[in-house]
């Protein structure tokens, strides 16, 4: 089966219930602590004291190493944000209507939480409205809020190829801009500790094709956070990977991305190197963590065979904390790569294959009232 659309779709509505409710793929489940944190931060910024009704649907397996937590938290962040903005805007409009009934010449300022509206009478009797957004947060702050739910979600709010780093790495001007955008009520939440920014626009990567082979749709036994905690406590290579390997790989990737045209062979090479390094770290932890399966390794071998056949790197792979490979290639080699991956589906070694590309704009707005696709 070939899936062409891989996404999380989340709808958020404000509720009068005593507690928030959450459904995932039609099944009511408890809200995670991290999701609760995202809701708390956004509610605080908006001055909202109610609850939420949340419905989320994934078009791909959940908890199987396919970044469902990043996609889910990103969609939740944006859907909740826009639901709160719509609510705040309605309150402003209602206040304006009330004032219009009795105001002939007035200048009023109404403040409620983050909302602010000004109505004034001009000399010619024409009212001018200077309306600021009732509730507004810059994307950098929304990204920081999403990071409190999932580190990878901070990157998922932006399009293209995105880097998450400390503010100092982006320069003093960028750091000051992030800090100035954080509301006073959220100053103690460390939202600016890391900042996500696009290093390569999505329209520069339109030649890239991404395949995701679903080797296992089961929820993994060791979650990403738990696995990282195990590796941090027991893997002898952890500090070397964090302090040396990852920074070097990031520099190599940025060089490949900044080339004109994009240096896809180098990009694919460093992507595979980093994936191998991650899973070596997992295998060297105590207890050992094996996210990849024999089928996963078979796909790795198939990809290496394609590259060997061409005498250069035309396809790359990356495994998150799971068995399912993300396979990267270019449009010129996509038919060949797709045919090889489809063989795994035909043989029953993979249940499905998704084909996608690089996001240009981040989450997509589906409706005014708080439905977002990430």
C-alpha positions in Angstrom: 0.0 0.0 0.0 1.4 3.4 -0.9 0.3 6.3 1.3 0.6 9.8 -0.2 -0.3 11.9 2.7 1.3 11.6 6.2 0.0 14.0 8.8 -1.6 14.7 12.2 -4.9 16.6 12.2 -6.0 18.2 15.5 -9.1 20.1 16.3 -9.3 22.1 19.5 -12.5 23.7 21.0 -12.9 25.6 24.2 -15.0 23.8 26.7 -17.0 24.5 29.8 -16.3 21.0 31.3 -14.4 20.7 34.5 -11.5 18.9 32.8 -10.1 18.8 29.3 -10.9 15.8 27.1 -8.6 14.2 24.5 -9.3 11.7 21.8 -6.7 10.0 19.6 -7.9 8.3 16.4 -11.4 8.2 17.8 -10.4 6.7 21.2 -10.6 8.8 24.4 -7.2 8.7 26.2 -5.7 10.7 29.1 -3.8 13.8 28.2 0.0 13.4 28.7 1.8 15.6 31.1 3.6 17.2 28.2 0.4 18.0 26.4 -1.0 19.5 29.6 2.1 21.7 29.8 1.5 23.1 26.4 -2.2 23.8 27.2 -1.2 25.5 30.5 1.4 27.8 28.9 -0.9 28.9 26.1 -3.8 29.4 28.5 -1.7 31.5 30.7 -0.5 33.6 27.8 -4.1 34.2 26.7 -5.6 34.7 30.1 -7.9 31.8 29.6 -9.1 29.8 32.6 -11.3 27.1 31.0 -10.7 23.7 29.6 -10.4 22.2 26.1 -12.0 19.5 23.9 -9.3 18.0 21.7 -9.6 15.6 18.8 -6.5 14.3 17.1 -6.1 11.9 14.2 -2.8 10.5 12.8 -2.7 9.1 9.2 0.3 7.0 10.2 1.2 4.6 13.1 1.4 6.3 16.6 4.4 5.7 18.9 6.2 3.6 16.3 9.3 5.8 15.7 7.7 8.0 13.0 7.7 11.3 15.0 4.1 11.1 16.0 4.8 13.0 19.2 6.5 15.8 17.4 3.7 16.0 14.8 1.0 15.7 17.5 2.4 18.4 19.8 3.1 20.8 16.9 -0.5 20.4 15.7 -1.8 20.7 19.3 0.2 23.9 19.9 -1.0 25.6 16.7 -4.7 24.5 17.0 -4.9 25.6 20.6 -3.2 28.9 19.8 -5.7 29.7 17.0 -8.7 28.5 19.1 -7.6 30.9 21.8 -7.1 33.7 19.3 -10.6 33.2 17.8 -12.1 33.2 21.3 -10.3 36.4 22.2 -11.3 38.1 19.0 -15.0 37.3 19.7 -14.7 38.9 23.1 -13.2 42.0 21.5 -16.0 42.2 18.9 -18.6 41.8 21.5 -17.1 44.6 23.5 -17.0 46.9 20.5 -20.7 46.3 19.8 -21.5 47.2 23.4 -19.6 50.4 23.2 -21.1 51.4 19.8 -24.5 51.5 21.3 -23.7 54.3 23.7 -20.5 55.9 22.5 -20.6 59.0 20.2 -17.2 60.5 20.9 -14.9 58.4 23.1 -11.6 56.9 23.3 -11.7 53.7 25.3 -9.1 51.2 26.1 -10.3 47.8 27.1 -7.7 45.3 28.5 -8.4 41.7 29.3 -5.5 39.4 29.6 -3.6 39.9 26.3 -6.5 41.6 24.5 -6.5 45.3 23.7 -8.9 47.4 21.6 -9.1 51.1 20.9 -12.1 53.0 19.5 -11.9 56.7 18.9 -13.9 59.3 17.1 -12.2 61.3 14.3 -12.7 65.0 13.6 -15.0 64.3 10.7 -17.2 62.0 12.9 -15.6 58.9 11.3 -14.5 56.3 13.9 -11.0 55.0 13.5 -10.2 51.6 14.9 -6.7 50.8 15.8 -7.1 47.2 16.8 -4.2 45.1 18.0 -4.5 41.3 17.8 -6.4 40.3 20.9 -4.0 37.5 21.6 -0.8 37.1 19.6 2.5 35.2 20.1 5.5 35.2 17.7 6.4 32.0 16.1 9.6 31.7 18.1 7.6 31.7 21.3 5.1 29.1 19.9 8.1 27.0 19.0 9.4 27.3 22.5 6.0 26.2 23.9 5.9 23.2 21.6 9.4 22.3 22.7 8.1 21.8 26.3 5.9 19.1 24.8 8.4 17.5 22.4 11.8 18.7 21.5 11.3 17.8 17.9 7.9 19.7 17.8 9.8 22.9 18.1 11.2 22.3 14.6 7.9 21.0 13.2 6.3 24.5 13.4 8.6 25.8 10.6 9.0 24.7 7.0 12.1 23.6 5.2 15.1 22.2 7.0 15.1 23.4 10.6 17.8 23.6 13.2 17.1 23.7 17.0 20.0 25.4 18.8 20.7 27.8 21.7 19.8 31.5 21.0 23.5 32.5 21.2 24.2 30.5 18.0 21.7 32.6 16.1 23.3 35.9 17.2 22.6 38.6 19.7 19.9 40.2 17.6 17.9 37.0 17.2 18.3 36.2 20.9 17.0 39.6 21.9 14.1 39.2 19.5 13.1 35.9 21.1 13.3 37.2 24.6 11.3 40.3 23.8 8.5 38.2 22.4 8.0 36.1 25.5 5.0 37.4 27.6 5.7 38.5 31.1 3.6 35.6 32.6 5.8 33.1 30.8 9.2 34.6 31.6 10.1 31.8 34.1 9.3 28.9 31.7 12.7 28.8 29.8 10.9 29.1 26.5 13.9 30.8 24.9 16.5 28.2 26.1 16.5 26.8 22.6 15.4 28.4 19.3 14.3 26.7 16.1 15.0 28.4 12.8 14.9 27.5 9.2 18.4 27.0 7.7 17.2 26.0 4.3 13.9 27.0 2.8 11.6 24.2 1.7 11.5 25.5 -1.9 15.3 24.8 -2.2 14.6 21.1 -1.4 11.8 20.5 -3.9 13.9 17.9 -5.7 14.0 15.7 -2.6 11.6 12.8 -2.3 11.1 11.0 1.1 9.8 7.5 1.5 8.7 6.0 4.8 8.4 2.2 5.0 6.3 0.9 7.8 8.2 -2.1 9.1 6.4 -2.1 12.4 3.2 -0.2 13.4 3.3 -1.4 17.0 4.1 1.0 19.7 7.8 0.6 20.6 8.7 -1.0 23.9 11.1 1.7 24.9 9.9 5.3 24.3 12.2 8.0 23.0 12.5 9.8 26.3 13.1 6.7 28.3 15.7 5.5 25.8 17.6 8.7 26.0 17.6 8.5 29.8 18.9 4.9 29.7 21.7 5.9 27.2 22.6 9.0 29.2 23.0 6.9 32.4 24.9 3.9 30.8 26.3 4.5 27.3 30.1 5.2 27.3 29.7 6.9 23.9 26.9 9.3 24.9 29.0 12.3 25.9 31.2 11.9 22.8 28.2 11.8 20.5 26.6 14.9 22.2 29.8 17.0 22.5 31.6 16.0 19.3 29.8 13.8 16.8 26.5 15.7 16.6 28.1 19.1 16.2 30.4 17.9 13.5 27.5 16.2 11.7 25.5 19.4 11.9 28.3 21.4 10.3 28.5 18.9 7.5 24.8 19.0 6.9 24.7 22.8 6.9 27.5 22.9 4.3 25.6 20.5 2.1 22.4 22.4 2.5 24.1 25.8 1.8 25.6 24.6 -1.5 24.1 25.7 -4.7 22.6 23.5 -5.8 22.1 21.5 -2.6 24.8 18.8 -2.2 22.4 15.9 -1.9 25.1 13.1 -1.9 26.9 14.8 1.1 23.6 15.5 2.8 22.5 11.8 2.5 25.9 10.6 3.6 25.9 12.6 6.9 22.3 11.7 7.5 23.2 8.0 7.4 26.3 8.5 9.5 24.2 10.2 12.2 21.5 7.6 12.2 24.1 4.8 12.5 25.8 6.7 15.4 22.4 7.1 17.2 21.6 3.4 17.0 25.2 2.4 18.0 24.7 4.5 21.1 21.4 2.7 21.8 22.9 -0.7 21.3 25.8 0.2 23.7 23.4 1.2 26.5 22.6 -1.0 29.5 20.1 -2.6 29.1 20.7 -2.7 25.3 18.1 -0.9 23.2 17.3 -2.3 19.8 14.9 -0.1 17.9 15.8 -1.5 14.5 14.7 -5.0 13.4 16.2 -7.5 10.9 13.9 -6.0 8.2 15.2 -2.5 9.1 18.8 -3.7 8.5 17.7 -5.4 5.3 16.5 -2.1 4.0 19.8 -0.5 5.0 21.6 -3.1 2.9 19.3 -2.5 0.0 20.0 1.2 0.1 23.8 0.6 0.3 23.4 -1.7 -2.8 21.8 1.1 -4.8 24.6 3.5 -3.9 27.2 0.8 -4.8 25.5 0.2 -8.1 25.8 3.9 -9.0 29.2 4.4 -7.6 28.0 7.4 -5.6 25.4 8.3 -3.0 22.0 8.7 -4.6 19.9 7.6 -1.6 20.1 7.9 2.2 18.3 6.6 5.2 17.6 7.7 8.8 15.9 5.8 11.6 14.4 7.7 14.5 13.8 5.7 17.8 12.0 3.0 15.9 12.2 0.3 13.2 10.7 2.4 10.3 13.2 4.0 7.9 12.9 7.4 6.4 14.5 7.1 3.0 15.7 10.2 1.1 16.5 10.5 -2.6 16.0 12.9 -5.5 13.3 12.8 -8.2 15.8 11.4 -10.7 16.3 8.3 -8.6 12.9 8.1 -7.0 11.4 5.4 -9.3 14.4 3.0 -8.6 14.3 3.6 -4.9 10.5 3.3 -4.7 10.6 0.0 -6.6 13.1 -1.5 -4.2 11.0 -0.4 -1.2 7.8 -1.7 -2.7 9.4 -5.2 -2.9 9.5 -5.2 1.0 5.7 -4.4 1.0 5.0 -7.1 -1.7 6.9 -9.7 0.4 5.0 -8.7 3.6 8.1 -7.4 5.3 6.6 -3.9 5.4 2.9 -3.1 5.7 2.9 0.2 3.8 5.0 2.8 2.1 4.5 6.5 2.3 5.8 9.0 -0.2 6.2 12.7 0.7 8.5 15.7 0.4 9.9 18.5 2.5 7.4 20.9 4.1 7.6 24.4 2.8 5.4 26.2 5.3 5.0 24.1 8.5 1.5 23.3 9.9 -1.5 24.0 7.6 -4.6 26.1 8.7 -7.7 24.1 8.0 -10.4 26.2 9.8 -10.8 29.4 11.8 -11.7 27.8 15.1 -8.6 25.8 15.8 -8.1 22.8 13.5 -4.6 22.3 12.4 -2.7 19.8 10.3 1.0 19.1 11.2 
